[in-house]
Amino acid sequence: MGRERLHYIPTLDEVEIDKRLERLLVHGSIDDRDLESRVARLAERFRTYACCAPHGLWVPGLALTHEMRGIAELYLPLNEIRRACDRLFSLSLRCSPFLPASVLHTATSWLDALHRLQPLVREANPARLMHRLMADGDFRHRFLFSLFLPRRYGGSFERYPAQSVFLRGWLAVYRPKGSVRCLDAACGSGEGCYELAMLLRDTGSPPESFEVHGATVEPLELFAAAHGWFPHDPGRQTAYRHRIGRLFRDGTAERVMLYREDLTEGNLSAGEAYDVIICNGLLGGPLLNEREKLVGTIGRLCARLKPGGIMLAANRFHGGWQRATPTDALGKILAENGLTLRACGEGIAGVKQQR
């Protein structure tokens, strides 16, 4: 498996979606001796844990304590479950997932992971869960999407309304030569890409006059964004497709392209040039907070911005991430890359100086 550059033009056609799924996911049951041995080891671990846990076994809705987490880690270490799941990923996906985004790789214990995987997973025994995942392809697909697009991510439309209002006003004044080219960097499940396309269309730009690109490193996020496909959350899928349906009916969705890219790597000048770059929910957060990587990533994004173009970033980070990387610190990095800061009502914005 590798980091090949996947790319999709969005579609809601079920036949085409099935064809693309065949190129992303392995269907049917999985038979692998190495994975079987890992699962057998997990079964032994769980038997010991079940005998030694004084509080009883996990059930949905259980209020976790530090003692429960500690005992689970002692007898049923999450790292061992992760290694078995990583082996399953390698056999289930035709391209590498972005592991740091997985529920299993961000949880602090198996019990915490179980809470985050609700309501899909009801089985406390990881060995039994793994056996079901190996045997049932449809359940495995729902599990994979629940790992990398969990409900707690809170993906939704209109998350940053003040930013949208500001951008609408800015686009009314900005008049580039040729088409307006936009990038939603770290686009996640794609809501921002479609919102950009809606905004451009609703401000009077015909579809042929603009392009909207979305980039994410996670292939399952990318697939969900391109097809409104959330097999683990049917309610979200229905609402999502209803929201973007009009873009497909009038051809606007054809101006959207979604692709896989790690924005933290590569040459500063690599990539296409854009009039608008939006990077919400990434800079300074749990997945990108190391100073060197943060500075490098912002530099790469600014290098892709056309002179006179604008970059915007907002977030809703909690848990101290905003204190670790406050807006003023991000503004300083933008300024160091030749951007003039603008008051935007939400988050931060900078316009690239004309040459």
C-alpha positions as CSV (number, residue, x, y, z in Angstrom):
1,M,0.0,0.0,0.0
2,G,1.2,3.5,-0.7
3,R,0.5,7.2,-0.8
4,E,-0.5,7.2,-4.5
5,R,-2.5,10.3,-5.5
6,L,-6.1,9.4,-5.5
7,H,-8.5,11.9,-7.1
8,Y,-12.2,12.0,-7.7
9,I,-14.7,14.1,-9.6
10,P,-17.7,13.9,-7.3
11,T,-20.6,11.7,-8.2
12,L,-23.8,10.4,-6.6
13,D,-24.3,7.7,-9.3
14,E,-24.5,4.4,-7.4
15,V,-23.0,2.3,-10.2
16,E,-20.0,4.5,-10.5
17,I,-19.6,4.6,-6.7
18,D,-19.6,0.8,-6.6
19,K,-16.8,0.7,-9.3
20,R,-14.7,3.1,-7.3
21,L,-15.3,1.2,-4.1
22,E,-13.8,-1.9,-5.8
23,R,-10.6,0.1,-6.3
24,L,-10.5,1.3,-2.7
25,L,-11.8,-1.6,-0.5
26,V,-11.2,-5.4,-0.5
27,H,-14.6,-7.2,-0.4
28,G,-15.6,-10.5,1.0
29,S,-14.0,-12.5,3.9
30,I,-10.3,-12.2,4.9
31,D,-8.2,-15.3,5.7
32,D,-4.7,-14.5,6.9
33,R,-2.5,-16.6,9.2
34,D,-0.6,-13.7,10.7
35,L,-3.8,-11.9,11.6
36,E,-5.3,-15.1,13.0
37,S,-2.4,-15.5,15.4
38,R,-2.7,-11.9,16.5
39,V,-6.4,-12.4,17.2
40,A,-5.7,-15.6,19.1
41,R,-3.4,-13.6,21.3
42,L,-6.1,-10.9,21.9
43,A,-8.5,-13.7,22.9
44,E,-6.0,-14.8,25.6
45,R,-5.6,-11.2,26.8
46,F,-9.3,-10.7,27.0
47,R,-9.8,-13.9,29.1
48,T,-7.3,-12.6,31.6
49,Y,-8.8,-9.2,31.6
50,A,-12.3,-10.5,32.1
51,C,-11.1,-12.5,35.1
52,C,-9.2,-9.7,36.7
53,A,-11.4,-6.6,36.1
54,P,-13.2,-5.8,39.4
55,H,-15.7,-3.4,37.8
56,G,-17.0,-6.0,35.3
57,L,-17.0,-5.8,31.5
58,W,-17.6,-2.8,29.4
59,V,-21.1,-2.1,28.2
60,P,-22.4,0.9,26.1
61,G,-22.9,3.9,28.3
62,L,-20.5,2.8,31.0
63,A,-19.0,5.8,32.9
64,L,-15.3,5.3,32.7
65,T,-12.9,5.9,35.5
66,H,-9.1,6.2,35.6
67,E,-9.0,2.8,37.4
68,M,-11.0,1.1,34.7
69,R,-8.7,2.5,32.0
70,G,-5.6,1.5,33.9
71,I,-6.8,-2.1,34.4
72,A,-7.7,-2.3,30.7
73,E,-4.3,-1.1,29.7
74,L,-2.6,-3.6,32.1
75,Y,-4.4,-6.7,30.8
76,L,-5.7,-5.6,27.4
77,P,-3.2,-3.1,26.0
78,L,-4.5,-0.9,23.3
79,N,-1.2,-1.1,21.4
80,E,-1.7,-4.8,20.8
81,I,-5.2,-4.2,19.5
82,R,-3.9,-1.5,17.2
83,R,-1.3,-3.8,15.7
84,A,-3.9,-6.4,14.9
85,C,-6.1,-3.7,13.4
86,D,-3.2,-2.3,11.4
87,R,-2.7,-5.7,9.9
88,L,-6.4,-5.8,9.1
89,F,-6.1,-2.4,7.4
90,S,-3.3,-3.7,5.2
91,L,-5.6,-6.6,4.0
92,S,-8.8,-4.5,3.7
93,L,-7.7,-1.3,1.9
94,R,-5.9,-0.9,-1.4
95,C,-4.2,2.2,-0.2
96,S,-2.7,3.3,3.2
97,P,-5.0,5.0,5.7
98,F,-3.8,8.0,7.7
99,L,-3.4,6.2,11.0
100,P,-3.1,9.3,13.3
101,A,-6.7,10.1,12.4
102,S,-8.0,6.8,13.5
103,V,-10.1,6.4,16.6
104,L,-7.8,3.5,17.7
105,H,-4.8,5.7,17.4
106,T,-6.2,8.7,19.3
107,A,-7.9,6.8,22.1
108,T,-6.1,6.3,25.4
109,S,-7.5,2.8,26.1
110,W,-9.5,0.1,24.5
111,L,-12.5,1.2,26.7
112,D,-12.3,4.8,25.3
113,A,-12.0,3.4,21.8
114,L,-15.2,1.4,22.4
115,H,-17.1,4.5,23.5
116,R,-16.0,6.4,20.4
117,L,-17.1,3.5,18.1
118,Q,-20.7,3.6,19.2
119,P,-23.3,2.7,18.1
120,L,-21.6,0.4,15.6
121,V,-19.5,-1.7,17.9
122,R,-21.3,-3.5,20.8
123,E,-18.6,-6.1,21.5
124,A,-16.1,-5.6,24.3
125,N,-14.0,-8.6,23.3
126,P,-11.6,-7.4,20.6
127,A,-11.0,-11.0,19.4
128,R,-14.7,-11.5,18.7
129,L,-14.8,-8.2,17.0
130,M,-11.8,-9.0,14.8
131,H,-13.3,-12.4,13.8
132,R,-16.5,-10.6,12.7
133,L,-14.5,-8.0,10.7
134,M,-12.6,-10.8,8.9
135,A,-15.8,-12.7,8.0
136,D,-18.2,-9.9,7.1
137,G,-17.1,-7.5,4.4
138,D,-20.0,-5.1,4.7
139,F,-19.6,-4.8,8.5
140,R,-15.8,-4.3,8.0
141,H,-16.5,-1.4,5.6
142,R,-18.8,0.3,8.0
143,F,-16.2,-0.2,10.8
144,L,-13.4,1.3,8.7
145,F,-15.4,4.4,7.9
146,S,-16.4,4.7,11.6
147,L,-12.8,4.6,12.6
148,F,-11.7,7.4,10.2
149,L,-14.9,9.5,10.1
150,P,-16.3,9.1,13.6
151,R,-19.3,11.1,14.8
152,R,-17.2,13.0,17.3
153,Y,-15.5,14.8,14.3
154,G,-18.7,16.8,14.0
155,G,-18.4,17.3,10.3
156,S,-21.2,19.6,9.2
157,F,-22.1,22.4,6.9
158,E,-21.9,26.1,7.9
159,R,-19.4,25.5,10.7
160,Y,-17.8,28.9,10.1
161,P,-20.6,31.3,9.0
162,A,-18.7,34.5,9.7
163,Q,-15.9,33.3,7.5
164,S,-18.3,32.7,4.7
165,V,-19.9,36.1,5.0
166,F,-16.4,37.7,4.9
167,L,-15.4,35.6,1.9
168,R,-18.6,36.5,0.0
169,G,-17.8,40.2,0.4
170,W,-14.2,39.7,-0.6
171,L,-15.1,37.8,-3.8
172,A,-17.5,40.6,-4.8
173,V,-14.4,42.9,-5.0
174,Y,-11.7,40.5,-6.2
175,R,-11.7,40.1,-9.9
176,P,-8.9,37.8,-11.2
177,K,-8.2,37.2,-14.8
178,G,-9.6,33.9,-15.9
179,S,-11.4,31.5,-13.6
180,V,-11.4,31.7,-9.8
181,R,-9.5,28.8,-8.4
182,C,-10.1,27.7,-4.8
183,L,-8.5,25.1,-2.5
184,D,-10.0,23.6,0.6
185,A,-6.8,22.3,2.3
186,A,-7.3,19.4,4.7
187,C,-10.9,19.3,3.4
188,G,-11.9,16.3,5.6
189,S,-15.3,15.0,4.6
190,G,-15.8,17.7,2.0
191,E,-18.4,20.1,3.4
192,G,-16.2,23.1,2.8
193,C,-15.6,22.2,-0.8
194,Y,-19.3,22.2,-1.6
195,E,-19.9,25.3,0.4
196,L,-17.2,27.1,-1.7
197,A,-18.9,26.0,-4.9
198,M,-22.3,27.1,-3.6
199,L,-20.9,30.5,-2.5
200,L,-19.4,31.1,-5.9
201,R,-22.5,30.0,-7.8
202,D,-24.8,32.0,-5.5
203,T,-22.7,35.2,-6.0
204,G,-23.3,35.0,-9.7
205,S,-20.3,33.1,-11.0
206,P,-21.3,30.6,-13.6
207,P,-19.8,27.1,-13.0
208,E,-17.4,27.4,-15.9
209,S,-15.8,30.4,-14.3
210,F,-14.5,28.7,-11.2
211,E,-12.8,25.5,-9.9
212,V,-12.8,24.1,-6.4
213,H,-10.3,21.6,-5.2
214,G,-10.2,19.7,-1.9
215,A,-7.2,17.9,-0.5
216,T,-6.9,15.5,2.4
217,V,-4.4,12.8,3.3
218,E,-7.0,10.3,4.5
219,P,-8.4,8.2,1.6
220,L,-11.7,7.2,3.4
221,E,-12.4,10.8,4.1
222,L,-11.7,11.6,0.5
223,F,-14.1,8.9,-0.7
224,A,-16.8,10.1,1.7
225,A,-16.4,13.7,0.4
226,A,-16.6,12.8,-3.2
227,H,-19.7,10.6,-2.9
228,G,-21.5,11.7,0.2
229,W,-20.9,8.2,1.4
230,F,-21.2,7.4,5.1
231,P,-22.1,3.7,5.4
232,H,-21.7,3.8,9.2
233,D,-24.1,6.8,9.6
234,P,-27.1,6.6,7.2
235,G,-28.7,9.7,8.7
236,R,-25.7,11.8,7.9
237,Q,-25.5,10.4,4.4
238,T,-29.1,11.2,3.6
239,A,-28.7,14.8,5.0
240,Y,-25.4,15.3,3.2
241,R,-26.7,14.2,-0.2
242,H,-29.8,16.3,0.2
243,R,-27.6,19.3,0.9
244,I,-25.3,18.9,-2.1
245,G,-27.9,17.5,-4.5
246,R,-28.6,20.8,-6.3
247,L,-24.9,21.1,-7.2
248,F,-25.2,17.9,-9.2
249,R,-28.5,18.9,-10.8
250,D,-27.1,22.1,-12.3
251,G,-23.6,20.8,-13.1
252,T,-21.8,22.8,-10.5
253,A,-20.4,19.6,-8.9
254,E,-18.4,19.0,-12.1
255,R,-16.3,22.0,-11.1
256,V,-15.2,20.3,-7.9
257,M,-12.2,17.9,-7.7
258,L,-11.0,16.1,-4.6
259,Y,-7.6,14.5,-4.3
260,R,-5.3,12.9,-1.8
261,E,-2.3,14.9,-0.6
262,D,-0.2,15.3,2.5
263,L,0.1,19.0,2.9
264,T,2.9,18.7,5.5
265,E,5.3,17.3,2.9
266,G,6.8,18.2,-0.5
267,N,8.4,21.3,-2.0
268,L,7.3,24.8,-1.1
269,S,6.4,25.7,-4.6
270,A,4.8,22.4,-5.6
271,G,1.2,22.4,-6.7
272,E,-1.2,24.6,-8.6
273,A,-1.8,28.3,-7.9
274,Y,-5.1,29.4,-6.2
275,D,-7.0,32.6,-5.7
276,V,-8.6,31.3,-2.4
277,I,-7.2,28.8,0.0
278,I,-9.2,27.7,3.1
279,C,-7.6,25.6,5.8
280,N,-10.1,25.1,8.6
281,G,-9.6,22.8,11.5
282,L,-5.9,21.8,10.9
283,L,-3.4,24.5,11.8
284,G,-2.3,24.3,15.4
285,G,-4.7,21.4,16.2
286,P,-4.1,17.9,17.4
287,L,-2.9,16.7,14.0
288,L,-0.6,19.6,13.2
289,N,1.0,21.5,16.1
290,E,4.7,20.9,16.0
291,R,6.3,24.3,15.3
292,E,8.6,23.1,12.4
293,K,5.8,21.2,10.6
294,L,3.3,24.0,11.2
295,V,5.6,26.6,9.7
296,G,6.4,24.4,6.8
297,T,2.8,23.6,6.0
298,I,1.7,27.2,6.1
299,G,4.7,28.1,3.9
300,R,3.6,25.5,1.3
301,L,0.1,26.8,1.3
302,C,1.2,30.4,1.0
303,A,3.5,29.4,-1.9
304,R,0.4,28.1,-3.8
305,L,-1.5,31.4,-3.3
306,K,-1.6,33.8,-6.3
307,P,-0.5,37.4,-5.7
308,G,-3.6,39.2,-4.5
309,G,-5.2,35.9,-3.4
310,I,-6.4,35.2,0.1
311,M,-5.9,32.5,2.6
312,L,-8.3,31.9,5.5
313,A,-8.1,29.6,8.5
314,A,-10.5,29.0,11.4
315,N,-10.9,26.2,14.0
316,R,-12.9,25.1,16.9
317,F,-10.2,23.3,18.8
318,H,-10.5,22.5,22.5
319,G,-8.3,20.8,25.0
320,G,-5.7,23.5,25.1
321,W,-4.8,23.5,21.4
322,Q,-5.8,27.1,20.9
323,R,-3.7,28.1,23.9
324,A,-0.7,26.2,22.4
325,T,-1.0,27.9,19.0
326,P,-3.1,31.1,19.4
327,T,-4.4,33.1,16.4
328,D,-1.7,35.7,16.9
329,A,1.0,33.1,16.4
330,L,-0.6,31.9,13.2
331,G,-0.9,35.5,12.0
332,K,2.8,36.0,12.5
333,I,3.6,33.0,10.4
334,L,1.3,34.3,7.6
335,A,2.9,37.7,7.7
336,E,6.4,36.1,7.5
337,N,5.2,34.5,4.3
338,G,4.2,37.8,2.6
339,L,0.5,37.9,3.6
340,T,-1.2,41.1,4.8
341,L,-3.6,40.2,7.6
342,R,-7.3,41.1,7.3
343,A,-10.0,41.2,9.9
344,C,-12.4,38.5,8.9
345,G,-14.8,38.0,11.8
346,E,-13.8,34.4,12.5
347,G,-10.3,32.8,12.5
348,I,-7.6,34.5,10.5
349,A,-7.2,35.8,6.9
350,G,-4.3,37.1,4.9
351,V,-3.9,38.5,1.4
352,K,-0.8,37.8,-0.6
353,Q,1.1,40.9,-1.6
354,Q,1.1,41.8,-5.3
355,R,4.5,41.5,-6.9
